[in-house]
């Protein structure tokens, strides 16, 4: 395999007064100009958590597709600025909200924050590559904004009981096992990262989260990827997207959990590279 390019030293982009951690991956030397890949992380992810041991999958995908890449940590994750009073009342504070997330927090990220971040980075019509919460945000963004393509790994378009149970187990593990210590390596304020995600997913209003109608507005090339052993969701998630966007390409992976790019990186990279090869 060709050696993956090394991402540039992470920096920051300021969006409406809040600093968000970013990192760029250069395109392979000699690659033709193509829309960049923009990576959107999971509910407990960050720029740093895309790296697992000695493997940096975003760089591998950039090499395989001949594209540059942009990664960023959402507010409260990684080295990005934290959310004030993250477990307090949800209130509007200028452009941003503070306190607990509302049930529409991913819509806010997709419709308000991400467009400003991309504009600040000079990116138009990206290829979105989202995982879990990041996949949901990618779908929402693509439903209203032009993208060259959208690739989603383990997306959530509705809330399933299996996901609620897994998130309850994560809450228990965070309070009783070394999980908090492990996550603290990747987040400046680990409690900010964990509770903003856990609290909203276990809230009663969030049980009614449903973006299926948004998916019906997606016209861009769309690829859906999910492990058949996903502990956070069933293949119903892909079924529901396909009903709304029948042009989507689908990949199911056996012996694969909630993180296909970690469990089966070679298969996922090859499938995405093949999918994007067909796009203009």
Backbone as CSV, one residue per row, in Angstrom:
resi,resn,N_x,N_y,N_z,CA_x,CA_y,CA_z,C_x,C_y,C_z
1,UNK,0.852,-1.202,0.000,0.000,0.000,0.000,0.878,1.239,0.000
2,UNK,0.457,2.236,-0.789,1.180,3.504,-0.798,1.095,4.167,0.563
3,UNK,2.188,4.713,1.034,2.181,5.357,2.346,1.203,6.512,2.372
4,UNK,0.415,6.583,3.428,-0.577,7.648,3.558,0.103,8.954,3.906
5,UNK,-0.391,10.072,3.352,0.188,11.365,3.709,-0.078,11.685,5.165
6,UNK,0.800,12.448,5.749,0.654,12.842,7.151,-0.155,14.129,7.238
7,UNK,-1.176,14.184,8.103,-1.951,15.417,8.203,-1.101,16.551,8.749
8,UNK,-1.444,17.758,8.346,-0.747,18.913,8.871,-1.007,19.047,10.364
9,UNK,-0.175,19.783,11.036,-0.375,20.039,12.457,-1.748,20.651,12.669
10,UNK,-2.555,20.108,13.593,-3.898,20.653,13.796,-3.857,22.130,14.150
11,UNK,-4.826,22.850,13.654,-4.971,24.267,13.964,-6.384,24.543,14.418
12,UNK,-6.815,25.779,14.265,-8.151,26.169,14.703,-8.789,27.083,13.663
13,UNK,-10.105,26.980,13.565,-10.907,27.906,12.782,-11.943,28.498,13.728
14,UNK,-12.121,29.792,13.684,-13.078,30.447,14.564,-14.419,30.619,13.843
15,UNK,-15.464,30.108,14.454,-16.819,30.231,13.927,-17.655,30.991,14.943
16,UNK,-18.051,32.199,14.584,-18.892,33.024,15.462,-18.317,33.109,16.881
17,UNK,-17.000,33.361,16.955,-16.340,33.568,18.237,-15.896,32.323,18.967
18,UNK,-16.158,31.138,18.426,-15.771,29.876,19.065,-14.698,29.190,18.218
19,UNK,-13.613,28.762,18.879,-12.526,28.094,18.174,-12.828,26.607,18.028
20,UNK,-12.753,26.119,16.788,-12.947,24.710,16.494,-11.644,24.113,15.979
21,UNK,-11.258,22.988,16.539,-10.039,22.294,16.129,-10.205,21.727,14.720
22,UNK,-9.207,21.926,13.882,-9.224,21.386,12.527,-7.869,20.753,12.219
23,UNK,-7.855,19.897,11.220,-6.609,19.350,10.670,-6.849,19.062,9.206
24,UNK,-5.846,19.323,8.397,-5.956,19.077,6.962,-5.032,17.944,6.555
25,UNK,-5.489,17.149,5.603,-4.677,16.106,4.989,-4.420,16.524,3.548
26,UNK,-3.167,16.636,3.122,-2.890,17.042,1.739,-3.261,15.948,0.748
27,UNK,-3.620,16.341,-0.445,-3.847,15.366,-1.506,-2.523,14.721,-1.899
28,UNK,-2.564,13.510,-2.415,-1.322,12.882,-2.888,-0.642,13.741,-3.953
29,UNK,0.654,13.710,-3.973,1.429,14.481,-4.945,1.015,14.080,-6.360
30,UNK,0.720,15.078,-7.181,0.358,14.819,-8.567,-1.104,14.505,-8.798
31,UNK,-1.912,14.470,-7.740,-3.326,14.146,-7.902,-4.051,15.279,-8.619
32,UNK,-5.014,14.926,-9.451,-5.822,15.928,-10.138,-6.727,16.628,-9.137
33,UNK,-7.096,17.877,-9.396,-7.994,18.590,-8.475,-9.334,17.870,-8.342
34,UNK,-9.716,17.613,-7.136,-10.991,16.959,-6.854,-11.585,17.566,-5.598
35,UNK,-12.891,17.401,-5.431,-13.548,17.885,-4.218,-12.923,17.216,-2.999
36,UNK,-12.624,17.982,-1.948,-11.992,17.390,-0.758,-12.962,16.534,0.042
37,UNK,-12.392,15.628,0.811,-13.164,14.842,1.772,-13.257,15.630,3.071
38,UNK,-14.447,15.739,3.630,-14.645,16.386,4.927,-15.171,15.322,5.884
39,UNK,-14.408,15.053,6.937,-14.709,13.971,7.869,-15.479,14.506,9.080
40,UNK,-16.616,13.873,9.374,-17.492,14.278,10.475,-17.532,13.153,11.500
41,UNK,-17.098,13.451,12.719,-16.860,12.397,13.703,-18.125,11.954,14.436
42,UNK,-17.985,10.855,15.145,-19.070,10.236,15.912,-19.390,11.041,17.174
43,UNK,-20.342,10.520,17.970,-20.822,11.223,19.149,-19.790,11.460,20.225
44,UNK,-18.771,10.636,20.314,-17.692,10.853,21.274,-16.351,11.042,20.569
45,UNK,-16.390,11.378,19.284,-15.168,11.472,18.508,-14.518,12.837,18.560
46,UNK,-13.466,12.975,17.774,-12.698,14.217,17.672,-11.703,14.025,16.545
47,UNK,-10.945,15.065,16.250,-9.874,14.930,15.270,-8.941,13.783,15.668
48,UNK,-8.534,13.761,16.939,-7.575,12.759,17.387,-8.100,11.343,17.358
49,UNK,-9.400,11.165,17.548,-9.958,9.814,17.620,-10.114,9.151,16.260
50,UNK,-9.876,9.886,15.170,-9.829,9.210,13.879,-8.589,8.328,13.774
51,UNK,-7.583,8.610,14.615,-6.372,7.788,14.613,-6.530,6.650,15.610
52,UNK,-6.256,5.450,15.171,-6.304,4.279,16.030,-4.969,3.557,15.963
53,UNK,-4.276,3.546,17.094,-2.937,2.950,17.175,-2.047,3.610,16.113
54,UNK,-1.499,2.820,15.184,-0.611,3.382,14.178,-1.340,3.685,12.870
55,UNK,-2.666,3.635,12.903,-3.441,3.772,11.676,-4.218,5.080,11.694
56,UNK,-4.102,5.842,10.606,-4.865,7.084,10.473,-5.718,6.934,9.215
57,UNK,-6.922,6.418,9.407,-7.758,6.031,8.280,-8.096,7.195,7.342
58,UNK,-8.393,8.405,7.824,-8.677,9.483,6.878,-7.552,9.702,5.864
59,UNK,-6.311,9.613,6.317,-5.187,9.775,5.383,-5.160,8.639,4.362
60,UNK,-5.483,7.418,4.811,-5.526,6.291,3.876,-6.599,6.511,2.815
61,UNK,-7.749,7.024,3.234,-8.824,7.253,2.276,-8.468,8.385,1.314
62,UNK,-7.816,9.429,1.824,-7.377,10.505,0.938,-6.411,9.988,-0.120
63,UNK,-5.495,9.125,0.275,-4.556,8.540,-0.679,-5.287,7.691,-1.710
64,UNK,-6.207,6.847,-1.241,-6.906,5.928,-2.144,-7.799,6.657,-3.136
65,UNK,-8.304,7.818,-2.763,-9.223,8.557,-3.636,-8.553,9.721,-4.359
66,UNK,-7.285,10.004,-4.041,-6.579,11.098,-4.678,-7.126,12.458,-4.298
67,UNK,-7.540,12.613,-3.040,-8.170,13.853,-2.595,-7.507,14.367,-1.321
68,UNK,-7.675,15.648,-1.071,-7.288,16.213,0.215,-8.410,15.975,1.214
69,UNK,-8.136,16.251,2.496,-9.147,16.034,3.518,-9.129,17.117,4.579
70,UNK,-10.285,17.316,5.191,-10.419,18.227,6.324,-11.124,17.486,7.444
71,UNK,-10.552,17.560,8.649,-11.178,17.010,9.845,-11.421,18.152,10.810
72,UNK,-12.491,18.067,11.580,-12.681,19.059,12.647,-13.392,18.414,13.815
73,UNK,-13.163,18.998,14.994,-13.843,18.563,16.216,-14.990,19.525,16.496
74,UNK,-16.185,18.997,16.680,-17.310,19.850,17.003,-17.099,20.510,18.369
75,UNK,-17.870,21.530,18.631,-17.693,22.264,19.884,-17.831,21.307,21.075
76,UNK,-16.893,21.429,22.008,-16.900,20.578,23.187,-16.133,19.282,23.017
77,UNK,-15.626,19.030,21.816,-14.870,17.804,21.548,-13.421,18.145,21.213
78,UNK,-12.541,17.171,21.420,-11.143,17.376,21.078,-10.594,18.615,21.752
79,UNK,-9.907,19.442,20.972,-9.346,20.685,21.497,-10.234,21.891,21.218
80,UNK,-11.433,21.674,20.699,-12.350,22.784,20.436,-12.849,23.389,21.744
81,UNK,-13.300,24.641,21.665,-13.825,25.307,22.857,-15.007,24.526,23.435
82,UNK,-15.121,24.472,24.765,-16.201,23.717,25.396,-17.536,24.465,25.337
83,UNK,-18.590,23.734,25.640,-19.929,24.303,25.769,-20.111,24.750,27.219
84,UNK,-20.425,26.016,27.480,-20.625,26.457,28.869,-21.804,25.722,29.519
85,UNK,-21.616,25.345,30.792,-22.702,24.762,31.584,-23.374,23.625,30.829
86,UNK,-22.580,22.648,30.378,-23.042,21.637,29.428,-24.207,20.793,29.953
87,UNK,-24.403,20.727,31.267,-25.525,19.948,31.818,-26.598,20.857,32.416
88,UNK,-26.469,22.158,32.151,-27.441,23.109,32.661,-28.577,23.341,31.675
89,UNK,-29.441,24.323,31.948,-30.552,24.627,31.050,-30.056,25.043,29.669
90,UNK,-30.792,24.642,28.646,-30.442,25.007,27.283,-30.951,26.406,26.988
91,UNK,-30.016,27.317,26.658,-30.386,28.700,26.362,-29.594,29.178,25.159
92,UNK,-30.189,30.104,24.419,-29.497,30.710,23.293,-28.542,31.768,23.813
93,UNK,-27.296,31.735,23.319,-26.280,32.712,23.723,-25.639,33.274,22.466
94,UNK,-26.330,34.207,21.798,-25.863,34.694,20.518,-26.083,33.637,19.457
95,UNK,-25.069,33.408,18.608,-25.185,32.377,17.576,-25.290,30.991,18.192
96,UNK,-24.527,30.741,19.244,-24.426,29.424,19.853,-25.464,29.248,20.961
97,UNK,-25.709,27.979,21.295,-26.495,27.652,22.469,-25.546,27.180,23.565
98,UNK,-25.953,27.305,24.806,-25.187,26.734,25.908,-26.125,25.891,26.759
99,UNK,-25.528,25.055,27.631,-26.330,24.130,28.409,-26.537,22.827,27.647
100,UNK,-27.496,22.040,28.091,-27.752,20.747,27.467,-28.192,20.912,26.014
101,UNK,-27.823,19.936,25.211,-28.306,19.918,23.832,-29.815,19.748,23.795
102,UNK,-30.438,20.369,22.797,-31.826,20.086,22.494,-31.878,18.916,21.498
103,UNK,-33.083,18.401,21.279,-33.227,17.248,20.397,-32.842,17.555,18.954
104,UNK,-32.793,18.828,18.575,-32.438,19.196,17.209,-30.986,19.657,17.087
105,UNK,-30.119,19.186,17.984,-28.744,19.693,17.980,-27.990,19.324,16.707
106,UNK,-28.303,18.175,16.107,-27.590,17.807,14.880,-28.068,18.639,13.693
107,UNK,-29.328,19.042,13.707,-29.789,19.979,12.683,-29.034,21.304,12.804
108,UNK,-28.830,21.777,14.022,-28.075,23.009,14.218,-26.658,22.900,13.698
109,UNK,-26.018,21.758,13.944,-24.655,21.552,13.452,-24.627,21.539,11.926
110,UNK,-25.598,20.853,11.313,-25.605,20.694,9.860,-26.025,21.954,9.124
111,UNK,-26.991,22.671,9.656,-27.568,23.798,8.929,-26.922,25.137,9.266
112,UNK,-26.260,25.220,10.443,-25.722,26.504,10.877,-24.195,26.478,11.036
113,UNK,-23.678,25.502,11.778,-22.241,25.504,12.073,-21.417,25.044,10.879
114,UNK,-21.746,23.881,10.326,-20.928,23.315,9.249,-20.829,24.243,8.035
115,UNK,-21.906,24.889,7.579,-21.737,25.805,6.451,-20.748,26.931,6.737
116,UNK,-20.750,27.452,7.944,-19.811,28.523,8.297,-18.388,28.001,8.364
117,UNK,-18.217,26.804,8.907,-16.877,26.222,8.977,-16.319,25.999,7.573
118,UNK,-17.111,25.421,6.686,-16.633,25.160,5.328,-16.310,26.458,4.603
119,UNK,-17.141,27.467,4.799,-16.858,28.755,4.166,-15.548,29.336,4.679
120,UNK,-15.308,29.217,5.989,-14.069,29.732,6.571,-12.849,28.985,6.033
121,UNK,-13.045,27.719,5.655,-11.948,26.905,5.134,-11.861,26.965,3.609
122,UNK,-12.747,27.716,2.977,-12.709,27.859,1.530,-13.124,26.605,0.785
123,UNK,-14.051,25.832,1.357,-14.466,24.566,0.755,-15.897,24.686,0.231
124,UNK,-16.071,24.319,-1.037,-17.390,24.255,-1.645,-17.632,22.845,-2.183
125,UNK,-18.855,22.383,-2.129,-19.246,21.080,-2.685,-18.298,19.961,-2.248
126,UNK,-18.121,19.743,-0.949,-17.218,18.685,-0.483,-17.813,17.301,-0.685
127,UNK,-16.982,16.301,-0.498,-17.458,14.931,-0.285,-17.504,14.736,1.229
128,UNK,-18.681,14.572,1.780,-18.822,14.383,3.219,-18.637,12.905,3.562
129,UNK,-17.840,12.641,4.590,-17.630,11.287,5.095,-17.945,11.334,6.582
130,UNK,-19.116,10.843,6.970,-19.555,10.947,8.353,-19.736,9.600,9.007
131,UNK,-19.444,9.562,10.318,-19.603,8.340,11.099,-20.571,8.579,12.246
132,UNK,-21.599,7.750,12.377,-22.548,7.788,13.486,-23.237,9.159,13.556
133,UNK,-23.081,9.908,14.648,-23.653,11.259,14.682,-23.160,12.086,13.496
134,UNK,-21.897,11.929,13.153,-21.356,12.654,12.012,-22.021,12.248,10.706
135,UNK,-22.437,10.985,10.600,-23.159,10.530,9.414,-24.533,11.191,9.335
136,UNK,-25.189,11.309,10.470,-26.485,11.975,10.511,-26.342,13.437,10.100
137,UNK,-25.320,14.101,10.621,-25.065,15.496,10.259,-24.777,15.616,8.765
138,UNK,-24.043,14.652,8.210,-23.760,14.666,6.777,-25.038,14.557,5.956
139,UNK,-25.932,13.669,6.343,-27.206,13.524,5.637,-28.010,14.822,5.689
140,UNK,-28.068,15.418,6.862,-28.815,16.662,7.007,-28.212,17.769,6.144
141,UNK,-26.892,17.909,6.181,-26.240,18.940,5.368,-26.537,18.716,3.888
142,UNK,-26.411,17.462,3.434,-26.616,17.151,2.016,-28.062,17.353,1.587
143,UNK,-28.980,17.368,2.538,-30.389,17.571,2.190,-30.687,19.022,1.832
144,UNK,-29.789,19.945,2.195,-30.037,21.373,1.953,-28.921,22.082,1.204
145,UNK,-27.759,21.455,1.104,-26.598,22.128,0.535,-25.966,21.271,-0.549
146,UNK,-25.323,21.909,-1.547,-24.677,21.133,-2.601,-23.436,20.402,-2.090
147,UNK,-23.355,19.126,-2.389,-22.169,18.325,-2.082,-21.824,17.508,-3.315
148,UNK,-20.558,17.146,-3.439,-20.157,16.295,-4.559,-20.604,14.856,-4.336
149,UNK,-20.614,14.432,-3.092,-21.091,13.102,-2.713,-21.196,13.059,-1.201
150,UNK,-21.866,12.036,-0.713,-22.060,11.871,0.727,-21.887,10.401,1.061
151,UNK,-20.970,10.108,1.975,-20.703,8.740,2.421,-20.986,8.678,3.917
152,UNK,-21.876,7.778,4.325,-22.248,7.713,5.737,-22.003,6.310,6.279
153,UNK,-21.329,6.268,7.427,-21.030,5.010,8.111,-21.844,4.957,9.400
154,UNK,-22.672,3.920,9.539,-23.495,3.720,10.731,-24.342,4.951,11.064
155,UNK,-25.145,5.426,10.098,-25.943,6.632,10.347,-27.129,6.351,11.271
156,UNK,-27.665,7.426,11.860,-28.893,7.357,12.656,-29.915,8.299,12.031
157,UNK,-31.018,7.751,11.537,-32.095,8.606,11.040,-33.321,8.543,11.940
158,UNK,-33.399,7.509,12.758,-34.406,7.383,13.805,-33.699,6.806,15.029
159,UNK,-34.349,6.858,16.171,-33.773,6.333,17.416,-34.349,4.949,17.665
160,UNK,-33.466,3.954,17.762,-33.871,2.575,18.023,-33.579,2.206,19.474
161,UNK,-34.337,1.250,19.986,-34.129,0.795,21.359,-32.715,0.258,21.561
162,UNK,-32.162,-0.427,20.552,-30.819,-0.989,20.691,-29.803,0.108,20.949
163,UNK,-30.012,1.266,20.335,-29.083,2.382,20.510,-29.213,2.970,21.916
164,UNK,-30.435,3.136,22.382,-30.649,3.677,23.726,-29.998,2.773,24.765
165,UNK,-30.153,1.466,24.606,-29.542,0.533,25.566,-28.022,0.649,25.544
166,UNK,-27.439,0.762,24.354,-25.978,0.871,24.251,-25.483,2.168,24.887
167,UNK,-26.240,3.244,24.737,-25.823,4.523,25.309,-25.995,4.519,26.824
168,UNK,-27.001,3.818,27.316,-27.130,3.640,28.767,-25.933,2.866,29.315
169,UNK,-25.509,1.849,28.587,-24.339,1.078,29.015,-23.078,1.938,28.979
170,UNK,-22.977,2.810,27.982,-21.828,3.717,27.915,-21.816,4.652,29.119
171,UNK,-22.970,5.146,29.522,-23.054,6.017,30.706,-22.563,5.280,31.949
172,UNK,-23.002,4.036,32.104,-22.564,3.258,33.267,-21.060,3.013,33.220
173,UNK,-20.542,2.716,32.030,-19.104,2.457,31.896,-18.304,3.730,32.176
174,UNK,-18.817,4.869,31.759,-18.118,6.131,31.985,-17.972,6.418,33.474
175,UNK,-18.945,5.998,34.253,-18.949,6.286,35.689,-18.261,5.210,36.525
176,UNK,-18.056,4.023,35.964,-17.568,2.916,36.794,-16.334,2.205,36.251
177,UNK,-15.881,2.556,35.049,-14.739,1.872,34.440,-13.719,2.915,33.986
178,UNK,-12.583,2.484,33.431,-11.583,3.452,32.937,-11.975,4.165,31.644
179,UNK,-13.218,4.042,31.188,-13.618,4.692,29.939,-13.348,6.193,29.976
180,UNK,-13.670,6.857,31.090,-13.445,8.299,31.174,-11.964,8.624,30.981
181,UNK,-11.110,7.841,31.598,-9.666,8.079,31.485,-9.196,7.886,30.041
182,UNK,-9.729,6.876,29.372,-9.320,6.641,27.984,-9.770,7.778,27.076
183,UNK,-10.997,8.242,27.259,-11.504,9.327,26.422,-10.781,10.643,26.697
184,UNK,-10.311,10.809,27.927,-9.649,12.068,28.298,-8.379,12.312,27.486
185,UNK,-7.822,11.287,26.881,-6.638,11.468,26.033,-6.971,12.242,24.759
186,UNK,-8.245,12.280,24.398,-8.643,12.849,23.111,-9.477,14.115,23.233
187,UNK,-9.850,14.497,24.461,-10.716,15.653,24.655,-10.140,16.569,25.730
188,UNK,-10.072,17.844,25.415,-9.593,18.831,26.388,-10.467,18.840,27.636
189,UNK,-11.772,18.715,27.455,-12.726,18.664,28.563,-13.586,17.433,28.344
190,UNK,-13.154,16.305,28.896,-13.799,15.032,28.580,-15.245,14.987,29.066
191,UNK,-15.545,15.618,30.197,-16.929,15.634,30.676,-17.818,16.435,29.732
192,UNK,-17.284,17.503,29.174,-18.031,18.284,28.196,-18.388,17.423,26.993
193,UNK,-17.419,16.650,26.526,-17.653,15.797,25.366,-18.669,14.703,25.670
194,UNK,-18.495,14.033,26.807,-19.342,12.879,27.082,-20.783,13.269,27.369
195,UNK,-20.974,14.237,28.256,-22.343,14.498,28.715,-23.180,15.225,27.679
196,UNK,-22.556,16.020,26.800,-23.374,16.658,25.764,-24.013,15.606,24.872
197,UNK,-23.290,14.521,24.627,-23.809,13.429,23.801,-24.760,12.543,24.582
198,UNK,-24.327,12.090,25.745,-25.110,11.106,26.492,-26.437,11.670,26.978
199,UNK,-26.428,12.880,27.493,-27.656,13.449,28.050,-28.748,13.590,27.001
200,UNK,-28.407,14.085,25.819,-29.457,14.322,24.831,-29.976,13.007,24.258
201,UNK,-29.092,12.047,24.040,-29.550,10.774,23.487,-30.456,10.015,24.449
202,UNK,-30.280,10.220,25.742,-31.121,9.529,26.724,-32.294,10.387,27.191
203,UNK,-32.512,11.531,26.552,-33.627,12.394,26.932,-34.910,11.933,26.231
204,UNK,-36.036,12.191,26.862,-37.318,11.788,26.288,-37.605,12.479,24.954
205,UNK,-37.367,13.799,24.815,-37.648,14.426,23.522,-36.875,13.810,22.359
206,UNK,-35.673,13.297,22.646,-34.866,12.777,21.548,-35.400,11.448,21.019
207,UNK,-36.250,10.767,21.757,-36.826,9.510,21.257,-37.632,9.741,19.985
208,UNK,-38.032,10.978,19.734,-38.837,11.293,18.548,-37.982,11.836,17.397
209,UNK,-36.658,11.802,17.552,-35.770,12.265,16.488,-36.016,11.453,15.220
210,UNK,-36.184,12.138,14.087,-36.534,11.456,12.838,-36.174,12.372,11.673
211,UNK,-35.202,11.972,10.848,-34.795,12.816,9.720,-35.095,12.135,8.380
212,UNK,-36.031,11.210,8.348,-36.324,10.506,7.105,-36.798,11.457,6.006
213,UNK,-37.616,12.434,6.351,-38.080,13.375,5.328,-36.930,14.207,4.769
214,UNK,-35.953,14.507,5.616,-34.777,15.238,5.121,-34.037,14.407,4.083
215,UNK,-33.925,13.112,4.324,-33.191,12.244,3.396,-33.842,12.223,2.010
216,UNK,-35.157,12.435,1.950,-35.844,12.432,0.663,-35.395,13.579,-0.228
217,UNK,-34.760,14.594,0.332,-34.317,15.745,-0.455,-32.878,15.604,-0.951
218,UNK,-32.213,14.513,-0.619,-30.822,14.334,-1.040,-30.786,13.880,-2.497
219,UNK,-30.101,14.640,-3.325,-29.958,14.300,-4.743,-28.528,13.902,-5.091
220,UNK,-27.587,14.209,-4.246,-26.181,13.915,-4.527,-25.927,12.407,-4.451
221,UNK,-24.858,11.936,-5.084,-24.462,10.534,-4.928,-24.315,10.196,-3.442
222,UNK,-24.860,9.063,-3.053,-24.965,8.719,-1.629,-24.548,7.272,-1.419
223,UNK,-23.674,7.037,-0.449,-23.249,5.679,-0.113,-23.522,5.419,1.359
224,UNK,-24.128,4.264,1.653,-24.496,3.877,3.004,-23.690,2.650,3.405
225,UNK,-23.039,2.710,4.578,-22.200,1.606,5.047,-22.566,1.290,6.488
226,UNK,-22.775,0.010,6.780,-23.063,-0.373,8.162,-22.590,-1.790,8.435
227,UNK,-22.071,-2.006,9.650,-21.710,-3.336,10.087,-22.938,-4.107,10.528
228,UNK,-22.965,-5.383,10.244,-24.126,-6.201,10.591,-24.165,-6.546,12.073
229,UNK,-23.078,-6.264,12.778,-23.034,-6.476,14.228,-23.011,-5.155,14.980
230,UNK,-23.543,-4.117,14.374,-23.549,-2.785,14.983,-24.341,-2.818,16.286
231,UNK,-23.679,-2.431,17.368,-24.315,-2.448,18.683,-25.161,-1.210,18.939
232,UNK,-25.087,-0.226,18.030,-25.836,1.016,18.206,-26.995,1.168,17.219
233,UNK,-27.186,0.212,16.337,-28.265,0.344,15.365,-28.387,-0.884,14.497
234,UNK,-29.560,-1.045,13.886,-29.812,-2.168,12.995,-29.792,-1.691,11.551
235,UNK,-29.912,-2.646,10.644,-29.939,-2.302,9.227,-31.206,-1.549,8.844
236,UNK,-32.141,-1.417,9.762,-33.316,-0.601,9.480,-32.921,0.838,9.152
237,UNK,-31.815,1.307,9.738,-31.365,2.668,9.448,-31.113,2.838,7.946
238,UNK,-30.430,1.881,7.342,-30.171,1.955,5.910,-31.452,1.760,5.112
239,UNK,-32.315,0.850,5.585,-33.591,0.629,4.890,-34.388,1.926,4.798
240,UNK,-34.443,2.651,5.906,-35.234,3.881,5.936,-34.648,4.950,5.013
241,UNK,-33.323,5.021,4.942,-32.699,5.990,4.029,-32.999,5.607,2.584
242,UNK,-32.874,4.323,2.270,-33.106,3.879,0.892,-34.535,4.140,0.425
243,UNK,-35.481,4.045,1.333,-36.864,4.331,0.960,-37.022,5.780,0.500
244,UNK,-36.246,6.660,1.112,-36.326,8.076,0.782,-35.370,8.465,-0.344
245,UNK,-34.259,7.754,-0.453,-33.232,8.074,-1.454,-32.829,6.782,-2.164
246,UNK,-33.681,6.289,-3.069,-33.421,4.981,-3.690,-32.182,4.934,-4.561
247,UNK,-31.584,6.089,-4.863,-30.362,6.077,-5.669,-29.135,5.723,-4.839
248,UNK,-29.266,5.580,-3.524,-28.116,5.324,-2.652,-27.491,3.965,-2.954
249,UNK,-26.162,3.901,-2.849,-25.442,2.630,-2.913,-25.267,2.112,-1.489
250,UNK,-25.378,0.824,-1.294,-25.418,0.247,0.054,-24.330,-0.805,0.217
251,UNK,-23.700,-0.797,1.397,-22.698,-1.814,1.731,-22.940,-2.301,3.145
252,UNK,-23.210,-3.588,3.286,-23.339,-4.228,4.591,-22.104,-5.087,4.825
253,UNK,-21.545,-5.006,6.021,-20.309,-5.719,6.326,-20.532,-6.715,7.458
254,UNK,-20.309,-7.996,7.170,-20.391,-9.024,8.207,-19.204,-8.905,9.146
255,UNK,-19.387,-9.399,10.364,-18.318,-9.375,11.378,-17.801,-7.952,11.577
256,UNK,-18.710,-7.012,11.656,-18.347,-5.599,11.750,-19.330,-4.904,12.670
257,UNK,-18.803,-4.078,13.591,-19.631,-3.374,14.550,-19.960,-1.959,14.115
258,UNK,-20.009,-1.047,15.094,-20.482,0.310,14.849,-19.472,1.188,14.119
259,UNK,-18.233,0.740,14.017,-17.185,1.556,13.388,-16.557,0.797,12.221
260,UNK,-17.217,0.771,11.066,-16.689,-0.002,9.935,-15.277,0.391,9.529
261,UNK,-14.932,1.672,9.643,-13.608,2.124,9.220,-12.525,1.634,10.174
262,UNK,-12.895,1.215,11.378,-11.929,0.619,12.302,-11.947,-0.898,12.216
263,UNK,-13.136,-1.481,12.080,-13.250,-2.936,12.076,-12.786,-3.539,10.751
264,UNK,-13.090,-2.874,9.636,-12.729,-3.397,8.314,-12.237,-2.255,7.416
265,UNK,-11.118,-1.637,7.792,-10.671,-0.442,7.057,-10.362,-0.691,5.592
266,UNK,-9.750,-1.830,5.266,-9.400,-2.069,3.864,-10.647,-2.189,2.998
267,UNK,-11.651,-2.924,3.485,-12.879,-3.098,2.713,-13.618,-1.780,2.550
268,UNK,-13.666,-0.989,3.614,-14.364,0.291,3.554,-13.643,1.257,2.620
269,UNK,-12.329,1.324,2.728,-11.560,2.210,1.850,-11.752,1.833,0.393
270,UNK,-11.665,0.546,0.085,-11.812,0.100,-1.300,-13.206,0.420,-1.833
271,UNK,-14.233,0.222,-1.006,-15.602,0.478,-1.449,-15.837,1.962,-1.707
272,UNK,-15.331,2.820,-0.824,-15.523,4.262,-1.015,-14.734,4.746,-2.222
273,UNK,-13.515,4.255,-2.385,-12.707,4.656,-3.540,-13.398,4.261,-4.836
274,UNK,-13.992,3.074,-4.868,-14.714,2.635,-6.052,-15.941,3.495,-6.292
275,UNK,-16.653,3.816,-5.234,-17.841,4.668,-5.341,-17.486,6.051,-5.876
276,UNK,-16.437,6.655,-5.348,-16.066,8.000,-5.795,-15.431,7.998,-7.178
277,UNK,-14.871,6.885,-7.575,-14.270,6.790,-8.906,-15.340,6.967,-9.982
278,UNK,-16.565,6.594,-9.672,-17.650,6.706,-10.620,-18.235,8.108,-10.704
279,UNK,-17.825,8.971,-9.783,-18.408,10.323,-9.728,-17.575,11.292,-10.567
280,UNK,-18.215,12.343,-11.108,-17.461,13.315,-11.920,-16.348,13.953,-11.095
